[in-house]
Amino acid sequence: MPSRLGKGLFYLLFLPAAIAFSGWQGWSWWSWATDPVELAASAETSPDVPSAPNAPDTIAAAVQIEIPIGTSSQQIGQDLEAAGLIRSSTAWNLWTRWQLFQQPEAGYQAGTYLLSPTQSLQDIAAVLASGDVVTRSFTVPEGWNREQIAAALAEAGFFTAEEFLRQTEIIPTEQYLWLPENLPHLEGFLFPDTYQIAVEQITPAAVVAMMLDRFEKTALPLYQQAPETDLLDWVTLASIVEKEAVVAEERSTIAGVFDNRLRESIPLGADPTVEYGLGISQTPENPLTLSQVQTPNPYNTYLNVGLPPTPISNPGLASLEASLNPAETDFLYFVARYDGTHVFSRTLQEHEAAQAKIRDEIDQVISPSGN
């Protein structure tokens, strides 16, 4: 009788207590194992200000970690623990199994991430599952040429300028069937825009592909509305318009002037083509010299009738549109005022008079006393 009573008391009192104690210990361990490794500084200083649940704390030191393709979830947990981002890889494995049980198709995405020890284990797992990788941005302004793009990317630390320029001389006609034949380089087709790229994908080939993709998506549909137009001629003309047009309102008129000169077989006489051919840039203080304008090269549109052999810059959508639909005008000439605007003329006599007037105005600015 006493033994039965003892067993009854054990099952009634001690066993539930033991189970409760074990459960409390397990929960305590789990809470410790999944809590952030560090307390967020923002939580200490501003406890009433909520923060985004999955975002790294902006004050605590962030850690950049790379998850290569094919890395197992177990290895990821070990790497996170070694980096001081989680307390326990065992807890990571348990959480991962639970998530996979609930969503068998879920998983962690390869890439480079910016994580913080102030994030909980669950928050870090959510970031890796979302694929919210670290990216870098770069902007290509309208009218930049290959060399300018290469220099800017090199300065930003992406890769060397020489690597980028070599990549632009590889013409991927197999992937982009619309590219003109026999291109020496991709000048003109590196579409100006702002781009975002994952840090682990930063290569010259990937950057060039992004620009060609953007041209294909943004510019090519415009060209397909006028299939009788030669693609290379269109982009080449637009690249010259881009370099000449500073004021948006004049863009279509400048395109109309060039269109008229092409129709009448008059040399375009565009300074930017001479600059491109010689690899120089003129300024109001140092304009092109007569010797430079008279230097023969394939890009000299003072000496050669028609368009140069390739684009001289990478035009934006506005210049591409203007070159596809130039303004109907009688103008055959224009001269820059050096304030961004131009004086347009119908005859050579009008043009020369406009040039003389602008030169006088510049001389008065340089020597207002007349000396």
C-alpha positions, 0 to 999 in steps of 0.5 A, a space after each residue: 500500500 505505501 509503495 502504491 501511494 509513493 508512486 502515486 505521489 511521484 506521478 502526481 507531484 514530482 514528475 510534473 514538477 520535473 517536466 516543468 523544470 526541464 521545460 523552463 530550463 529549455 525555454 531559458 536556454 532557447 531565449 538566451 540562444 536566440 537573443 541578440 549577441 549584443 544589446 542595441 545601442 539605440 535601445 539603451 538610449 531611446 527605449 521608446 523608439 521602435 526599430 525595423 525588426 529585420 534591419 541591422 542597428 545603425 549604431 552597432 557595428 555591422 558585419 559583412 558576411 558572404 554566403 557562397 552558393 551551395 553553402 549548407 544551412 549547418 555551415 551558415 550557422 557555424 559561420 554566423 556563430 564564428 562571426 559573433 552574430 548568433 550565440 548558438 549554431 545548435 539553436 540555428 539548426 533547430 530554427 532552420 529545421 522548424 522553418 523547413 518543416 513549415 515551408 519545405 520550399 524555403 531556404 537561405 539565399 546566397 550572397 553578401 549580407 550586412 548583419 548586426 550582432 544586435 539582431 536576433 537569430 530569427 531576424 538574421 534568418 529572415 534576412 538570409 531567407 529574403 535575399 536582401 543582399 548588400 548592393 552598390 549603386 553607380 550612376 552613368 550620366 547622359 553623354 559620358 563615353 566609355 573612358 569616363 565610365 571606366 574612370 568613375 567605376 575605377 575610382 569607386 573601387 569596382 575594378 580597373 578602368 582597363 578591365 572595363 574598357 577591355 570588356 566593352 570591346 567584347 561584343 556579345 552578339 550571341 546574347 544581344 542579337 540586335 547589336 550592329 555588326 562589326 562594332 569595335 566597341 560598345 560605345 553608344 549602347 551603354 545606357 545612362 542610368 543609375 544601377 544597383 548591383 550585388 557586391 559579389 556580382 561586381 565584374 566588368 562583364 556584369 556591369 556591361 550586361 546591365 547597361 546593355 539590358 537597360 538599352 534593350 528594355 528602354 531604347 530598343 522599343 523606341 527604335 522598333 517603331 521606326 525599323 527603316 532607320 539604321 540602328 548604328 546611325 541612329 545611336 551615333 547621331 543621338 550621341 552627337 546631339 547629346 554632346 551638343 544639346 545642353 538646354 533640353 528645349 533645343 535638343 530637337 532643333 539641334 537634331 533637325 540641323 544635323 538631319 538637314 546637313 546629312 540630307 544635303 551632304 554637308 559636313 556636320 561640323 560638330 566639335 564633339 566629334 573632333 574632341 572624341 577623335 583626338 581624345 581631348 576636351 575643349 573649354 571656353 578658355 581653350 577652344 579647339 584650334 584650327 590645327 586640331 579641326 584640320 587634323 584628319 581622323 575618321 571622327 572629324 566631321 569638319 573634314 568628313 561628310 556623314 556620320 562618324 564610324 561609331 557613337 561618340 558618347 552614350 546618349 540618354 532617352 531624350 537625345 535618342 527620341 530627338 534623333 529619331 524625330 528631329 524638328 522640321 527646321 530651315 536651320 543649317 548652322 548653330 553656334 554655342 553661346 557658352 551659356 548652354 544655349 545656341 544661336 541658330 542660322 539658316 545661311 553661312 553668312 548669318 552663322 559667321 555673323 553670329 560667331 563674330 558677335 559671340 566672340 566679341 561678347 567673350 572678349 568683353 567679358 575677358 577684357 571689360 576695359 577694352 585693353 
